[in-house]
Amino acid sequence: MAKGETAAERFVRLNRVTGTFREIDVPKDRKTSALEMAQASGIDPARLFKTLIVETAEGKLACAIVPASRDLDRKALARILGSKRVDLAPKEKAVKTTGYEMGACSPLGQKKKLPALIDESAKDFGTVFVSGGAYGLELEIAPEELARAAEAAFAAISHEVA
């Protein structure tokens, strides 16, 4: 990796993924939610996608990519993954598996490639934003390019915030 390059930046460079990295001015001393990050940066929260690492009832991990403006629909995701239920993976397990810190998990360049699903709402936009692998670094990318690069499928895996 080039000096200061994240695993996501390296993945994008080596795999010729089309996208643009953008630094977001967010407080470095405090972790903000994806929704707060979208609001602070002026990005439409429906276009800023958070990467969640989930664990099925059977102990398998997967990657769910959902908009900051919505919540993960765990029941829908469990059905798609063929499991009774899914929960967010324990922090330590997610960090060890992906190589990314919480709040900076990218769907690209993970240490261990996980099955990935992107909420179908991404297709409503020409580009969306996902983590670039460091807190405050976002990758603007076309949804189809994200799906190709992450080897992900689109599915209805989110619902309105309760």
C-alpha positions as CSV (number, residue, x, y, z in Angstrom):
1,M,0.0,0.0,0.0
2,A,1.1,3.5,-0.7
3,K,1.9,5.6,2.4
4,G,-1.3,6.6,4.1
5,E,-3.4,4.6,1.7
6,T,-6.4,2.7,3.1
7,A,-7.2,-0.9,2.1
8,A,-10.2,0.5,0.2
9,E,-8.1,3.0,-1.7
10,R,-5.6,0.3,-2.6
11,F,-8.5,-2.0,-3.7
12,V,-9.9,0.7,-5.9
13,R,-6.5,1.5,-7.5
14,L,-5.5,-2.2,-8.1
15,N,-9.0,-3.2,-9.4
16,R,-9.5,-0.1,-11.6
17,V,-12.7,0.7,-9.8
18,T,-14.3,4.0,-11.0
19,G,-15.0,6.3,-8.1
20,T,-13.8,9.4,-6.3
21,F,-12.5,9.6,-2.7
22,R,-13.7,12.6,-0.7
23,E,-12.6,13.7,2.8
24,I,-15.5,14.8,5.0
25,D,-14.8,17.4,7.7
26,V,-16.0,15.6,10.8
27,P,-14.7,15.8,14.4
28,K,-11.8,13.4,14.7
29,D,-12.1,13.1,18.5
30,R,-15.7,11.9,18.4
31,K,-17.3,9.1,16.4
32,T,-20.4,10.4,14.6
33,S,-23.1,8.3,13.2
34,A,-23.5,7.9,9.4
35,L,-26.6,10.2,9.6
36,E,-24.6,12.9,11.5
37,M,-21.8,12.6,9.0
38,A,-24.2,13.1,6.1
39,Q,-25.7,16.1,7.7
40,A,-22.3,17.6,8.6
41,S,-21.0,17.1,5.0
42,G,-24.2,18.2,3.2
43,I,-24.5,14.8,1.5
44,D,-28.1,13.6,1.2
45,P,-28.4,10.9,3.9
46,A,-30.3,8.7,1.4
47,R,-27.0,8.7,-0.7
48,L,-24.6,8.0,2.2
49,F,-24.5,4.3,2.8
50,K,-23.2,2.7,6.0
51,T,-21.5,-0.7,5.8
52,L,-22.8,-3.0,8.6
53,I,-21.2,-6.4,9.4
54,V,-23.9,-8.8,10.5
55,E,-23.8,-12.3,12.0
56,T,-26.4,-14.9,11.2
57,A,-27.9,-17.3,13.8
58,E,-25.6,-19.9,12.3
59,G,-22.5,-17.8,13.0
60,K,-21.8,-16.7,9.4
61,L,-20.8,-13.1,8.7
62,A,-22.2,-10.9,5.9
63,C,-22.0,-7.3,4.8
64,A,-25.1,-5.1,4.6
65,I,-24.8,-1.7,2.8
66,V,-27.7,0.5,3.8
67,P,-28.5,4.3,3.6
68,A,-27.7,6.5,6.6
69,S,-31.3,7.7,6.5
70,R,-32.8,4.2,7.0
71,D,-32.4,1.2,9.4
72,L,-31.4,-2.3,8.5
73,D,-34.3,-4.6,8.0
74,R,-33.0,-7.6,9.9
75,K,-35.9,-9.9,9.1
76,A,-35.6,-9.2,5.4
77,L,-31.8,-9.7,5.5
78,A,-32.2,-13.0,7.5
79,R,-34.7,-14.3,4.9
80,I,-32.3,-13.5,2.1
81,L,-29.4,-15.1,3.9
82,G,-31.4,-18.2,4.7
83,S,-31.1,-17.7,8.4
84,K,-33.6,-17.4,11.4
85,R,-32.1,-14.1,12.4
86,V,-29.2,-11.7,12.0
87,D,-27.7,-9.3,14.5
88,L,-24.9,-6.8,14.2
89,A,-21.6,-8.8,14.6
90,P,-19.6,-8.2,17.8
91,K,-17.2,-5.2,17.3
92,E,-14.1,-7.3,17.8
93,K,-15.2,-9.9,15.3
94,A,-16.1,-7.3,12.7
95,V,-12.8,-5.5,13.1
96,K,-10.8,-8.7,12.9
97,T,-12.6,-9.9,9.9
98,T,-12.7,-6.7,7.8
99,G,-9.5,-5.0,9.0
100,Y,-11.5,-1.8,9.4
101,E,-12.3,0.1,12.6
102,M,-16.0,0.7,13.5
103,G,-17.3,3.8,11.8
104,A,-14.8,3.3,8.9
105,C,-15.8,-0.1,7.5
106,S,-15.7,-0.1,3.7
107,P,-17.4,-2.8,1.6
108,L,-14.2,-2.8,-0.5
109,G,-10.8,-4.1,0.5
110,Q,-11.9,-6.1,3.5
111,K,-9.3,-8.6,4.9
112,K,-11.8,-11.4,4.4
113,K,-14.3,-11.1,1.6
114,L,-17.8,-11.3,3.0
115,P,-21.1,-11.9,1.1
116,A,-22.5,-8.5,0.5
117,L,-25.9,-7.0,-0.2
118,I,-26.7,-3.4,-1.1
119,D,-30.1,-1.9,-0.3
120,E,-32.0,-1.5,-3.6
121,S,-32.6,2.2,-2.9
122,A,-29.0,2.8,-4.1
123,K,-30.3,2.3,-7.6
124,D,-32.3,5.5,-7.3
125,F,-29.1,7.6,-7.5
126,G,-26.4,8.2,-10.1
127,T,-23.8,7.9,-7.4
128,V,-23.7,7.0,-3.7
129,F,-21.1,7.3,-0.9
130,V,-19.6,4.5,1.1
131,S,-16.7,4.5,3.5
132,G,-13.3,4.8,2.0
133,G,-11.8,2.8,4.9
134,A,-10.9,5.7,7.2
135,Y,-13.0,7.8,9.5
136,G,-14.1,10.9,7.4
137,L,-13.0,9.4,4.1
138,E,-15.9,8.6,1.7
139,L,-15.9,7.0,-1.8
140,E,-18.4,8.4,-4.3
141,I,-19.3,5.6,-6.7
142,A,-22.1,4.5,-9.1
143,P,-24.3,1.8,-7.5
144,E,-23.7,-0.6,-10.3
145,E,-19.9,-0.1,-10.0
146,L,-20.1,-0.7,-6.2
147,A,-22.1,-3.9,-6.8
148,R,-19.5,-5.1,-9.3
149,A,-16.5,-4.2,-7.2
150,A,-18.0,-5.6,-4.0
151,E,-19.5,-8.7,-5.8
152,A,-22.8,-7.6,-4.1
153,A,-26.4,-8.0,-5.0
154,F,-29.2,-5.4,-4.6
155,A,-32.0,-6.3,-2.3
156,A,-34.7,-4.6,-0.1
157,I,-32.8,-4.7,3.2
158,S,-33.8,-1.4,4.9
159,H,-36.8,0.2,6.3
160,E,-37.8,3.7,7.6
161,V,-36.3,4.7,10.9
162,A,-38.7,3.8,13.7
